[in-house]
Amino acid sequence: MTTERAASETGDPLLLTPGPLTTSKRVKEVTVHDWGSRDATFLRINDAVLARMRDVVHGGNEFVTVPMQGSGTFAVEAMLTTFVPREGRVLLLVNGAYGHRAKRICEIAGRQAVVHETPEDTPPNLAEVERLLASQPITHVFAVHCETTSGILNPIAEIAALAARHGKRLLIDAMSAFGALPLDARELAFDAVAASSNKCIEGIPGLGFVICRTTALAATAGNATTLTLDLHDQWRNFERTGQYRFTPPIHVIVSFHQALEEFLAEGGVAGRGGRYAENCRVLIDGMRALGFEPLLADRLQAPIIVTFRMPADPRFVFQAFYDKLKDRGYVIYPGKLTVAESFRIGCIGRLYPDQMRGAVAAIGDILREMGVSSLKPAKAAA
Ligand SMILES: *Cc1c(COP(=O)(O)O)cnc(C)c1O
């Protein structure tokens, strides 16, 4: 039997993953040039990128974007180790792998952390957060906007309000939500937000960003635990010279500039987030119709990535399912991050509702091919 194979604009399988993700052809095409890192043409492009990133969160004159070479985690580590001083104490709100990663960063950097952990399908307990803020000498709060482990949307506005009420500084890992879910500096108070080039702005990987409240950043001199991840030094150097301290990923930045153009042309956060929400709805409705169970309740689901419970039927062999789906042009995340037996399908990147419908149809065909009769998970939904 021959099956039709889905493909991106460049003929590649579609990435239904949380990033790196499928990008437009143009985003890759604009990189076929050379630029010097101190060249005025490149630096102008870089300046525009930094200004636009700040504009995505309506940061205005009070905020500055500091780029950080590397993947998103480099930006998160730079944010935590630059903003939380040695004598500080950060409350980490953890409900997945990225929260755990922040904890590890703090351990290595010798930063005191208080952890409020909830299960991966459960948002933080705000009453407990309030009790911790009132009873401990906490200086900063760290929260993940969309915890990509499960796809859960954390209540960032409520967390910001609590932090503000108790006079604590908020640091946000917005990585997988940035550009798709609203985050507005005029409406909620934060000192820093971390994002990266290869998520919802649909660029290629290689650069992180921390959008910083300038007054808070100015007070961080000497906090950093490494030379490379020192946001204060990176910022001061831009102020002095307009240039990166160390070799920037020039092609990534030029490509990201194009990605931002396409993001704005699509209508910014409302347009991009709207397409992802539709992708997510098509995916969840289609998978439910086939019999799959999403891990999260609908009200907790961010339109970024969806976790489905692993069916108990022994004929559902995940690796075979994954391979067959890839043969049809759909690449899903090849493993589980959650504690629960599950697999994940992303709905971000240069993907459209019709392609999500195609993915669901391919999954239906594969289930028939594998002879899977029931998609009931092993244990009843928690
Ligand atoms: C993708 C992501 C990161 C960064 O991961 P990298 O692999 O370093 O790019 C951090 N936090 C969240 C919530 C993410 O989704």
The ligand as an SDF file (V2000), in Angstrom:
LIG
                    3D

 15 15  0  0  0  0  0  0  0  0999 V2000
   12.0750   24.4340   25.1620 C   0  0  0  0  0  0  0  0  0  0  0  0
   12.0070   24.8900   26.5650 C   0  0  0  0  0  0  0  0  0  0  0  0
   13.1580   25.3230   27.2550 C   0  0  0  0  0  0  0  0  0  0  0  0
   14.5290   25.3270   26.6340 C   0  0  0  0  0  0  0  0  0  0  0  0
   14.9360   24.0970   26.1600 O   0  0  0  0  0  0  0  0  0  0  0  0
   16.2170   23.9960   25.2150 P   0  0  0  0  0  0  0  0  0  0  0  0
   16.2570   22.5580   24.8530 O   0  0  0  0  0  0  0  0  0  0  0  0
   17.3890   24.4340   25.9980 O   0  0  0  0  0  0  0  0  0  0  0  0
   15.9770   24.9160   24.0590 O   0  0  0  0  0  0  0  0  0  0  0  0
   12.9940   25.8030   28.5350 C   0  0  0  0  0  0  0  0  0  0  0  0
   11.7990   25.8440   29.1160 N   0  0  0  0  0  0  0  0  0  0  0  0
   10.6750   25.4330   28.4960 C   0  0  0  0  0  0  0  0  0  0  0  0
    9.3670   25.5390   29.2100 C   0  0  0  0  0  0  0  0  0  0  0  0
   10.7440   24.9420   27.1950 C   0  0  0  0  0  0  0  0  0  0  0  0
    9.6210   24.5330   26.5560 O   0  0  0  0  0  0  0  0  0  0  0  0
  1  2  1  0
  2  3  1  0
  2 14  2  0
  3  4  1  0
  3 10  2  0
  4  5  1  0
  5  6  1  0
  6  7  2  0
  6  8  1  0
  6  9  1  0
 10 11  1  0
 11 12  2  0
 12 13  1  0
 12 14  1  0
 14 15  1  0
M  END
$$$$
